[in-house]
Amino acid sequence: MIHKKRKTYDTLPSKLIMEGSNMPFAQKLSRLRKERGLTQMELSEKVGIGIAQMRRYESGKSSPTLEVIKNIAKTLVVSTDELIFDEGEAIIKQKIQDKELIAQLEQISRMTPHDREALKTIMESMILKNRLEQIMPARSDAAWTKQMKSVVDEFRQGAKDFSDDEIESIVDEAVDAVRKAS
């Protein structure tokens, strides 16, 4: 009896990963594993696959499922983009170089909508604080007032769920923080 290999849709074909790639997936996996100081055995145990399967991935004889790619990326503390795509193809990495920040953003994406909104508010406040720091020391009072109004108006657009009193309180805290830092 001849058994045909069944095509599954949660497995990425080797061609998809390797074709047109400056560094094939197998080489990337091996390089990243070695950079982390892991043996094939250690990585396979952490990812939850057999050592023989890990060897097939690193030799390019087999391609992992999407779930295994995700587990490998988590274990190696890289984005799946970095694991699969060539430099310049990765979507997040093009914009953000801080790997710890990328990992944090991935964690944030798994939070509840309420917690994500709370973090967005905190980030908006920090962005506002940073923008205020940039304009406060170098501007005349008139120029600073005009710029401050523009920054606050922009902040209000992103904080539509907040009352005017809450927005004013956030702005006051940001201004106080800038003054204390100066």
Backbone as a chain_set.jsonl record, in Angstrom:
{"seq": "MIHKKRKTYDTLPSKLIMEGSNMPFAQKLSRLRKERGLTQMELSEKVGIGIAQMRRYESGKSSPTLEVIKNIAKTLVVSTDELIFDEGEAIIKQKIQDKELIAQLEQISRMTPHDREALKTIMESMILKNRLEQIMPARSDAAWTKQMKSVVDEFRQGAKDFSDDEIESIVDEAVDAVRKAS", "coords": {"N": [[0.85, -1.174, 0.0], [0.637, 2.155, -0.901], [1.344, 5.147, 0.656], [0.183, 8.34, 0.393], [1.452, 11.554, 0.982], [-0.425, 13.676, 2.906], [-1.797, 16.817, 2.119], [-1.658, 19.584, 4.173], [-3.191, 22.488, 5.539], [-2.196, 24.064, 7.508], [0.481, 24.038, 7.424], [3.452, 25.458, 6.264], [4.683, 25.424, 3.011], [7.978, 24.421, 2.018], [9.018, 25.846, -0.167], [7.644, 28.263, -0.038], [8.729, 29.494, 2.166], [11.44, 29.542, 1.578], [12.01, 30.262, -1.11], [13.417, 32.805, -3.08], [14.637, 33.939, -0.942], [17.129, 35.572, 0.936], [18.344, 34.392, 3.08], [17.666, 31.214, 3.844], [14.926, 29.745, 5.688], [15.79, 27.543, 7.249], [18.536, 28.067, 7.689], [18.318, 30.506, 9.059], [16.932, 29.726, 11.368], [18.814, 27.988, 12.539], [20.962, 29.795, 12.949], [19.794, 31.712, 14.71], [19.176, 30.051, 16.884], [21.731, 29.233, 17.708], [22.825, 31.744, 18.333], [21.409, 32.255, 20.632], [22.516, 30.489, 22.29], [21.609, 27.873, 22.459], [21.181, 24.325, 22.219], [20.199, 21.991, 19.629], [18.627, 20.076, 20.831], [17.819, 21.328, 23.246], [16.309, 23.496, 22.244], [14.316, 22.117, 20.806], [12.995, 20.808, 22.905], [11.996, 22.992, 24.382], [10.281, 24.099, 22.522], [8.544, 22.045, 22.105], [8.693, 19.872, 20.365], [10.044, 16.982, 18.651], [13.542, 16.039, 18.645], [14.467, 15.018, 16.22], [12.709, 16.146, 14.401], [13.363, 18.856, 14.699], [15.939, 18.808, 13.672], [15.336, 18.209, 11.007], [14.019, 20.596, 10.294], [16.141, 22.441, 10.512], [17.843, 21.468, 8.595], [16.491, 21.953, 6.34], [14.823, 20.095, 5.264], [12.237, 19.832, 6.023], [9.293, 21.716, 6.777], [8.035, 23.809, 9.338], [4.815, 23.833, 11.049], [2.412, 26.494, 11.295], [1.82, 26.906, 13.983], [4.061, 25.784, 15.248], [6.041, 27.485, 14.262], [5.261, 29.83, 15.536], [5.714, 29.062, 18.219], [8.488, 28.61, 18.148], [9.385, 31.206, 17.569], [8.538, 32.588, 19.898], [10.092, 31.246, 21.813], [12.7, 31.83, 20.962], [12.634, 34.507, 21.275], [11.929, 36.368, 19.235], [10.236, 38.074, 16.57], [7.682, 36.55, 14.559], [7.845, 37.491, 12.013], [10.575, 38.196, 11.794], [11.7, 35.683, 11.943], [10.738, 34.372, 9.661], [10.759, 36.144, 7.371], [12.982, 37.95, 5.128], [15.476, 40.448, 5.864], [14.147, 43.661, 5.797], [11.778, 42.809, 4.681], [10.158, 42.225, 6.769], [7.368, 43.35, 8.544], [6.758, 44.698, 11.067], [9.357, 45.036, 12.083], [10.581, 46.817, 10.341], [9.681, 49.286, 11.147], [10.013, 49.407, 13.939], [12.805, 49.057, 15.878], [13.518, 48.189, 18.397], [13.679, 45.293, 20.068], [12.622, 44.397, 22.485], [10.486, 46.119, 22.829], [8.917, 45.337, 20.662], [8.24, 42.744, 21.482], [6.739, 43.427, 23.732], [4.623, 44.814, 22.526], [3.449, 42.714, 21.134], [2.51, 41.251, 23.318], [0.673, 43.075, 24.355], [-1.219, 43.044, 22.335], [-2.616, 40.769, 22.94], [-4.119, 41.368, 25.122], [-7.101, 42.326, 27.005], [-9.713, 44.276, 25.441], [-10.333, 46.533, 27.03], [-8.045, 46.841, 28.684], [-6.143, 47.32, 26.682], [-7.055, 49.783, 25.694], [-6.638, 51.372, 27.977], [-3.836, 51.299, 28.09], [-3.265, 52.593, 25.679], [-4.126, 55.177, 26.306], [-2.289, 55.839, 28.303], [0.053, 55.764, 26.768], [-0.499, 57.818, 24.939], [-0.431, 59.964, 26.71], [2.274, 59.948, 27.441], [3.445, 60.461, 24.977], [2.429, 63.004, 24.531], [3.675, 64.34, 26.692], [6.349, 64.071, 25.865], [6.323, 65.545, 23.486], [5.702, 68.044, 24.527], [8.017, 68.509, 26.016], [9.783, 68.871, 23.942], [8.974, 71.296, 22.822], [8.815, 73.205, 24.866], [11.301, 74.361, 26.107], [12.574, 75.753, 23.992], [10.949, 77.713, 22.845], [9.311, 80.911, 22.423], [6.953, 82.639, 24.581], [4.565, 83.201, 23.103], [4.858, 81.589, 20.825], [5.079, 79.128, 22.077], [2.569, 78.9, 23.323], [0.87, 78.765, 21.089], [1.812, 76.382, 19.884], [1.348, 74.63, 21.997], [-1.453, 74.704, 22.17], [-2.067, 73.472, 19.745], [-0.971, 70.894, 20.165], [-2.519, 70.022, 22.362], [-5.086, 70.109, 21.207], [-4.797, 68.099, 19.281], [-4.373, 65.935, 20.972], [-6.864, 65.858, 22.255], [-8.461, 64.939, 20.154], [-7.721, 62.26, 20.005], [-8.619, 61.391, 22.431], [-11.387, 61.141, 22.84], [-13.214, 59.892, 24.494], [-12.886, 60.956, 26.959], [-13.595, 63.371, 29.493], [-13.596, 67.01, 29.393], [-12.453, 67.981, 31.75], [-10.933, 65.768, 32.591], [-9.105, 65.596, 30.486], [-7.829, 68.09, 30.725], [-6.629, 67.689, 33.201], [-4.804, 65.609, 32.605], [-3.177, 66.955, 30.752], [-2.203, 69.008, 32.425], [-0.727, 67.446, 34.257], [1.214, 66.422, 32.539], [2.522, 68.789, 31.738], [3.479, 69.64, 34.244], [5.252, 67.523, 34.762], [7.11, 67.931, 32.736], [8.135, 70.423, 33.478], [9.299, 69.789, 35.943], [11.287, 68.096, 35.089], [12.917, 69.809, 33.742]], "CA": [[0.0, 0.0, 0.0], [1.411, 3.394, -0.988], [0.718, 6.238, 1.399], [0.5, 9.681, -0.109], [1.548, 12.58, 2.023], [-1.584, 14.561, 2.834], [-1.537, 18.252, 2.138], [-2.361, 20.256, 5.26], [-3.207, 23.917, 5.301], [-1.529, 24.808, 8.565], [1.914, 23.864, 7.216], [3.98, 26.291, 5.203], [5.566, 24.668, 2.145], [9.368, 24.874, 2.042], [9.215, 26.844, -1.215], [7.099, 29.528, 0.42], [9.647, 30.09, 3.119], [12.816, 29.663, 1.11], [12.162, 30.831, -2.433], [13.699, 34.23, -3.145], [15.114, 34.384, 0.357], [18.573, 35.719, 1.067], [18.731, 33.373, 4.054], [16.553, 30.288, 4.023], [14.411, 29.548, 7.04], [16.635, 26.579, 7.96], [19.751, 28.77, 8.132], [17.921, 31.492, 10.071], [16.613, 28.994, 12.587], [20.082, 27.523, 13.104], [21.711, 30.971, 13.412], [19.143, 32.277, 15.895], [19.328, 29.094, 17.974], [23.118, 29.315, 18.165], [22.991, 33.058, 18.974], [20.788, 32.182, 21.959], [23.277, 29.522, 23.065], [20.804, 26.665, 22.651], [21.414, 23.159, 21.366], [18.973, 21.564, 18.955], [17.834, 19.341, 21.827], [17.202, 22.301, 24.163], [15.269, 24.238, 21.528], [13.189, 21.226, 20.494], [12.244, 20.584, 24.146], [11.273, 24.219, 24.73], [9.228, 24.317, 21.521], [7.586, 20.954, 22.231], [8.779, 18.957, 19.22], [11.14, 16.025, 18.772], [14.86, 16.451, 18.154], [14.57, 14.651, 14.797], [11.964, 17.15, 13.635], [14.167, 20.084, 14.725], [17.042, 18.6, 12.718], [14.768, 18.343, 9.652], [13.794, 22.029, 10.052], [17.427, 23.124, 10.318], [18.483, 20.986, 7.367], [15.649, 22.373, 5.225], [14.093, 18.94, 4.732], [10.853, 19.911, 6.461], [8.866, 23.057, 7.197], [7.158, 23.736, 10.509], [3.454, 24.363, 10.975], [2.321, 27.861, 11.81], [1.87, 26.833, 15.442], [5.456, 25.548, 15.629], [6.755, 28.745, 13.976], [4.916, 30.734, 16.632], [6.418, 28.604, 19.424], [9.917, 28.855, 17.948], [9.588, 32.655, 17.699], [8.425, 32.927, 21.323], [11.237, 30.67, 22.522], [13.906, 32.563, 20.568], [12.332, 35.913, 21.559], [11.936, 37.131, 17.986], [8.909, 38.084, 15.955], [7.56, 35.571, 13.485], [8.357, 38.18, 10.824], [12.029, 38.069, 11.771], [12.018, 34.279, 11.73], [10.356, 33.928, 8.318], [11.074, 37.054, 6.278], [14.313, 38.541, 5.009], [15.624, 41.825, 6.333], [13.449, 44.585, 4.908], [10.45, 42.292, 4.377], [9.376, 42.17, 8.004], [6.493, 44.509, 8.654], [6.986, 45.424, 12.318], [10.768, 45.353, 12.292], [10.942, 47.986, 9.552], [9.3, 50.487, 11.875], [10.467, 49.37, 15.331], [14.05, 48.3, 16.006], [13.644, 47.729, 19.777], [13.068, 43.956, 20.136], [11.834, 44.293, 23.716], [9.242, 46.826, 22.552], [8.13, 44.474, 19.77], [7.682, 41.679, 22.32], [5.699, 44.026, 24.564], [3.474, 45.09, 21.665], [2.786, 41.44, 20.887], [1.777, 40.921, 24.539], [-0.45, 44.006, 24.435], [-2.252, 42.624, 21.377], [-3.374, 39.665, 23.532], [-4.851, 41.866, 26.301], [-8.516, 42.641, 26.798], [-9.88, 45.6, 24.82], [-10.296, 47.559, 28.077], [-6.65, 47.055, 29.067], [-5.455, 47.956, 25.534], [-7.449, 51.199, 25.675], [-5.94, 52.024, 29.088], [-2.442, 51.481, 27.674], [-3.239, 53.631, 24.643], [-4.231, 56.459, 27.009], [-0.992, 56.08, 28.944], [1.028, 56.087, 25.71], [-0.825, 59.165, 24.451], [0.062, 60.908, 27.716], [3.731, 59.999, 27.335], [3.745, 61.143, 23.714], [2.143, 64.411, 24.806], [4.765, 64.811, 27.554], [7.544, 64.18, 25.032], [6.15, 66.689, 22.564], [5.813, 69.26, 25.34], [9.438, 68.688, 26.321], [10.446, 69.357, 22.733], [8.624, 72.684, 22.486], [8.859, 74.144, 25.994], [12.488, 75.161, 26.363], [13.086, 76.528, 22.871], [9.942, 78.595, 22.246], [8.848, 82.098, 23.143], [5.63, 82.394, 25.154], [3.536, 83.196, 22.062], [5.055, 80.394, 19.996], [4.798, 77.975, 22.921], [1.119, 78.842, 23.505], [0.291, 78.288, 19.832], [2.177, 74.971, 19.741], [0.668, 73.906, 23.075], [-2.846, 74.573, 21.758], [-2.092, 72.476, 18.679], [-0.721, 69.577, 20.773], [-3.684, 69.677, 23.184], [-6.18, 69.81, 20.275], [-4.523, 66.786, 18.705], [-4.598, 64.971, 22.047], [-8.315, 65.766, 22.449], [-9.012, 64.105, 19.082], [-7.469, 60.86, 20.343], [-9.155, 61.085, 23.758], [-12.79, 61.562, 22.77], [-14.0, 59.281, 25.57], [-12.561, 61.63, 28.208], [-14.217, 64.686, 29.69], [-12.655, 68.138, 29.322], [-11.722, 68.036, 33.022], [-9.921, 64.7, 32.586], [-8.068, 65.993, 29.524], [-7.063, 69.181, 31.34], [-5.82, 67.085, 34.264], [-3.701, 64.903, 31.94], [-2.284, 67.986, 30.207], [-1.526, 69.64, 33.567], [0.276, 66.508, 34.764], [2.307, 66.369, 31.553], [3.262, 70.05, 31.841], [4.218, 69.577, 35.516], [6.353, 66.567, 34.594], [8.123, 68.586, 31.889], [8.764, 71.478, 34.278], [10.155, 69.153, 36.957], [12.444, 67.523, 34.4], [13.766, 70.887, 33.208]], "C": [[0.903, 1.247, 0.0], [0.642, 4.484, -0.262], [1.148, 7.561, 0.802], [0.538, 10.645, 1.06], [0.364, 13.532, 1.847], [-1.15, 16.004, 2.898], [-2.348, 18.862, 3.283], [-2.218, 21.754, 5.055], [-2.576, 24.73, 6.421], [-0.01, 24.628, 8.505], [2.343, 24.757, 6.067], [4.898, 25.463, 4.322], [6.972, 25.267, 2.162], [9.608, 25.972, 1.017], [8.758, 28.224, -0.751], [8.077, 30.237, 1.341], [10.985, 30.403, 2.465], [12.983, 30.341, -0.238], [12.41, 32.329, -2.38], [14.25, 34.792, -1.845], [16.627, 34.501, 0.345], [19.107, 34.687, 2.05], [17.538, 32.462, 4.262], [16.17, 30.141, 5.492], [15.33, 28.644, 7.853], [17.896, 27.258, 8.508], [19.43, 29.786, 9.222], [17.655, 30.829, 11.406], [17.897, 28.552, 13.288], [20.876, 28.692, 13.688], [21.121, 31.536, 14.694], [19.292, 31.355, 17.105], [20.728, 29.194, 18.574], [23.396, 30.647, 18.861], [22.442, 33.057, 20.395], [21.501, 31.165, 22.854], [22.515, 28.233, 23.346], [21.273, 25.547, 21.733], [20.106, 22.843, 20.652], [18.044, 20.861, 19.938], [17.1, 20.318, 22.745], [16.063, 23.062, 23.483], [14.069, 23.338, 21.246], [12.351, 20.951, 21.739], [11.416, 21.805, 24.51], [10.1, 24.474, 23.787], [8.166, 23.222, 21.591], [7.545, 20.041, 21.022], [9.952, 18.009, 19.451], [12.431, 16.566, 18.17], [15.008, 16.146, 16.663], [13.848, 15.678, 13.918], [12.749, 18.463, 13.578], [15.322, 19.967, 13.725], [16.542, 18.745, 11.281], [14.514, 19.806, 9.316], [15.108, 22.733, 9.731], [18.168, 22.649, 9.072], [17.678, 21.393, 6.131], [14.848, 21.248, 4.614], [12.62, 18.962, 5.094], [10.551, 21.353, 6.865], [7.893, 22.939, 8.359], [5.757, 24.251, 10.217], [3.485, 25.799, 11.503], [2.42, 27.884, 13.327], [3.302, 26.634, 15.929], [6.294, 26.804, 15.37], [6.505, 29.736, 15.105], [5.67, 30.351, 17.905], [7.929, 28.823, 19.328], [10.212, 30.34, 18.157], [9.523, 33.089, 19.161], [9.654, 32.459, 22.087], [12.523, 31.438, 22.222], [13.787, 34.069, 20.807], [12.578, 36.78, 20.316], [10.505, 37.162, 17.474], [8.868, 36.989, 14.889], [8.03, 36.177, 12.17], [9.86, 37.981, 10.697], [12.449, 36.636, 11.457], [11.791, 33.864, 10.275], [10.897, 34.822, 7.208], [12.531, 37.497, 6.29], [14.296, 39.944, 5.594], [14.934, 42.734, 5.324], [12.06, 44.101, 4.52], [9.556, 42.307, 5.609], [8.608, 43.466, 8.185], [6.799, 45.315, 9.909], [8.426, 45.882, 12.422], [11.206, 46.569, 11.488], [10.712, 49.265, 10.346], [9.911, 50.548, 13.269], [11.707, 48.485, 15.432], [14.223, 47.682, 17.388], [12.911, 46.396, 19.941], [12.216, 43.782, 21.382], [10.48, 44.982, 23.516], [8.341, 45.995, 21.637], [7.471, 43.36, 20.582], [6.559, 42.216, 23.2], [4.451, 44.323, 23.743], [2.718, 43.805, 21.337], [1.976, 41.009, 22.113], [0.537, 41.807, 24.674], [-1.576, 43.555, 23.51], [-3.108, 41.476, 21.914], [-4.173, 40.096, 24.764], [-6.321, 42.098, 25.961], [-8.621, 44.015, 26.148], [-9.792, 46.735, 25.851], [-8.851, 47.888, 28.475], [-5.853, 47.711, 27.931], [-5.79, 49.438, 25.477], [-6.744, 51.977, 26.79], [-4.48, 52.276, 28.717], [-2.311, 52.543, 26.585], [-3.298, 55.018, 25.274], [-2.909, 56.819, 27.67], [0.047, 56.473, 27.899], [0.767, 57.471, 25.137], [-0.297, 60.226, 25.416], [1.573, 61.057, 27.621], [4.166, 60.697, 26.047], [3.524, 62.637, 23.874], [3.257, 65.026, 25.64], [6.034, 65.029, 26.73], [7.465, 65.358, 24.085], [6.248, 68.008, 23.311], [7.267, 69.539, 25.69], [10.181, 69.27, 25.13], [10.16, 70.834, 22.47], [8.84, 73.665, 23.625], [10.142, 74.969, 26.077], [12.859, 76.13, 25.234], [12.117, 77.577, 22.319], [9.679, 79.83, 23.101], [7.46, 81.797, 23.69], [4.546, 82.298, 24.079], [3.642, 81.932, 21.207], [4.701, 79.139, 20.795], [3.284, 77.806, 23.085], [0.443, 78.296, 22.25], [0.571, 76.79, 19.647], [1.448, 74.11, 20.768], [-0.797, 73.678, 22.71], [-2.983, 73.494, 20.686], [-1.922, 71.068, 19.244], [-1.948, 69.121, 21.57], [-4.881, 69.336, 22.29], [-6.01, 68.424, 19.656], [-4.786, 65.693, 19.745], [-6.099, 64.771, 22.278], [-8.958, 64.864, 21.394], [-8.853, 62.621, 19.396], [-8.094, 60.44, 21.656], [-10.626, 61.495, 23.85], [-13.659, 61.002, 23.892], [-13.774, 59.963, 26.92], [-13.256, 62.981, 28.287], [-13.143, 65.766, 29.566], [-11.827, 68.236, 30.596], [-10.62, 66.979, 33.068], [-8.77, 65.053, 31.641], [-7.206, 67.097, 30.121], [-6.141, 68.645, 32.436], [-4.603, 66.363, 33.676], [-2.686, 65.905, 31.401], [-1.513, 68.662, 31.333], [-0.43, 68.737, 34.133], [1.467, 66.432, 33.834], [3.17, 67.632, 31.636], [4.088, 70.073, 33.131], [5.44, 68.658, 35.401], [7.484, 67.18, 33.77], [8.861, 69.647, 32.703], [9.703, 70.898, 35.327], [11.413, 68.588, 36.319], [13.415, 68.6, 33.925], [14.695, 71.459, 34.245]], "O": [[1.818, 1.359, 0.815], [-0.539, 4.718, -0.52], [2.339, 7.86, 0.719], [-0.253, 10.548, 1.999], [0.174, 14.117, 0.781], [-0.241, 16.362, 3.647], [-3.563, 18.684, 3.359], [-1.242, 22.224, 4.47], [-2.436, 25.947, 6.303], [0.701, 25.021, 9.431], [1.686, 24.81, 5.028], [5.825, 24.842, 4.841], [7.133, 26.479, 2.305], [10.326, 26.931, 1.297], [9.407, 29.23, -1.037], [8.221, 31.458, 1.283], [11.598, 31.426, 2.77], [14.025, 30.948, -0.483], [11.68, 33.051, -1.7], [14.318, 36.009, -1.677], [17.323, 33.638, -0.189], [20.207, 34.165, 1.866], [16.513, 32.886, 4.796], [16.968, 30.377, 6.399], [15.623, 28.936, 9.012], [18.272, 27.041, 9.66], [20.175, 29.918, 10.194], [18.097, 31.309, 12.45], [18.039, 28.727, 14.498], [21.404, 28.592, 14.795], [21.845, 31.809, 15.651], [19.51, 31.824, 18.222], [20.89, 29.234, 19.794], [24.114, 30.687, 19.86], [22.948, 33.77, 21.262], [21.145, 30.994, 24.02], [22.753, 27.576, 24.359], [21.709, 25.794, 20.608], [19.045, 23.352, 21.014], [16.825, 21.03, 19.885], [15.905, 20.161, 22.995], [14.994, 23.249, 24.063], [12.926, 23.756, 21.43], [11.126, 20.868, 21.65], [10.257, 21.673, 24.904], [9.062, 24.996, 24.194], [7.024, 23.436, 21.186], [6.494, 19.496, 20.685], [10.759, 18.224, 20.355], [12.411, 17.436, 17.299], [15.608, 16.929, 15.926], [14.319, 16.029, 12.836], [12.798, 19.111, 12.532], [15.637, 20.924, 13.018], [17.224, 19.326, 10.436], [14.759, 20.229, 8.186], [15.181, 23.526, 8.792], [19.028, 23.36, 8.554], [18.132, 21.199, 5.004], [14.251, 21.422, 3.552], [11.833, 18.197, 4.536], [11.447, 22.106, 7.246], [7.025, 22.067, 8.362], [5.539, 25.003, 9.267], [4.477, 26.242, 12.084], [3.036, 28.785, 13.896], [3.712, 27.247, 16.914], [7.162, 27.145, 16.173], [7.429, 30.401, 15.574], [6.205, 31.22, 18.593], [8.571, 29.181, 20.316], [11.174, 30.695, 18.839], [10.36, 33.87, 19.614], [10.194, 33.194, 22.913], [13.337, 31.67, 23.116], [14.736, 34.816, 20.567], [13.316, 37.764, 20.345], [9.667, 36.367, 17.898], [9.906, 36.561, 14.385], [8.551, 35.469, 11.309], [10.36, 37.64, 9.625], [13.451, 36.415, 10.777], [12.571, 33.088, 9.723], [11.434, 34.326, 6.217], [13.216, 37.431, 7.31], [13.239, 40.543, 5.789], [15.127, 42.58, 4.118], [11.237, 44.901, 4.073], [8.333, 42.392, 5.495], [9.154, 44.552, 7.994], [7.074, 46.512, 9.815], [8.682, 47.02, 12.817], [12.113, 47.286, 11.91], [11.478, 50.221, 10.22], [10.288, 51.625, 13.732], [11.657, 47.299, 15.106], [15.0, 46.74, 17.541], [11.681, 46.358, 19.952], [11.197, 43.093, 21.344], [9.452, 44.487, 23.978], [7.126, 45.963, 21.83], [6.29, 43.065, 20.397], [5.544, 41.547, 23.395], [3.336, 44.107, 24.217], [1.489, 43.805, 21.269], [0.882, 40.463, 21.97], [-0.528, 41.33, 25.066], [-2.752, 43.67, 23.857], [-4.202, 41.231, 21.406], [-4.836, 39.266, 25.386], [-6.725, 42.069, 24.799], [-7.712, 44.834, 26.287], [-9.227, 47.788, 25.557], [-8.48, 49.056, 28.59], [-4.992, 48.554, 28.182], [-4.909, 50.263, 25.236], [-6.302, 53.107, 26.578], [-3.946, 53.349, 28.998], [-1.346, 53.308, 26.577], [-2.603, 55.932, 24.832], [-2.464, 57.964, 27.604], [0.829, 57.4, 28.111], [1.708, 58.221, 24.877], [0.22, 61.259, 24.992], [2.095, 62.168, 27.709], [5.148, 61.439, 26.041], [4.33, 63.445, 23.412], [3.733, 66.118, 25.329], [6.71, 66.047, 26.878], [8.442, 66.087, 23.908], [6.807, 68.978, 22.8], [7.7, 70.691, 25.66], [11.103, 70.069, 25.295], [11.018, 71.546, 21.949], [9.033, 74.854, 23.373], [10.06, 76.196, 26.116], [13.397, 77.206, 25.493], [12.478, 78.278, 21.374], [9.804, 79.801, 24.326], [6.849, 80.801, 23.303], [3.699, 81.407, 24.137], [2.636, 81.289, 20.905], [4.1, 78.205, 20.264], [2.773, 76.689, 22.996], [-0.455, 77.459, 22.341], [-0.328, 76.025, 19.295], [0.989, 73.009, 20.461], [-1.325, 72.585, 22.914], [-3.918, 72.694, 20.724], [-2.643, 70.151, 18.852], [-2.365, 67.968, 21.464], [-5.613, 68.387, 22.573], [-6.976, 67.672, 19.526], [-5.356, 64.65, 19.425], [-6.553, 63.643, 22.474], [-9.885, 64.113, 21.697], [-9.737, 61.818, 19.095], [-8.106, 59.252, 21.976], [-11.047, 62.12, 24.823], [-14.71, 61.559, 24.208], [-14.4, 59.593, 27.914], [-13.473, 63.644, 27.273], [-11.946, 65.482, 29.625], [-10.636, 68.54, 30.54], [-9.51, 67.251, 33.526], [-7.603, 64.834, 31.965], [-5.979, 67.042, 30.031], [-5.006, 69.099, 32.576], [-3.495, 66.493, 34.196], [-1.479, 65.727, 31.57], [-0.305, 68.87, 31.219], [0.663, 69.205, 34.45], [2.61, 66.382, 34.289], [4.398, 67.554, 31.609], [5.251, 70.475, 33.12], [6.522, 68.986, 35.886], [8.661, 66.978, 34.066], [10.085, 69.752, 32.62], [10.777, 71.446, 35.575], [12.482, 68.596, 36.93], [14.6, 68.33, 33.73], [15.468, 72.37, 33.946]]}, "num_chains": 1, "name": "protein.A"}
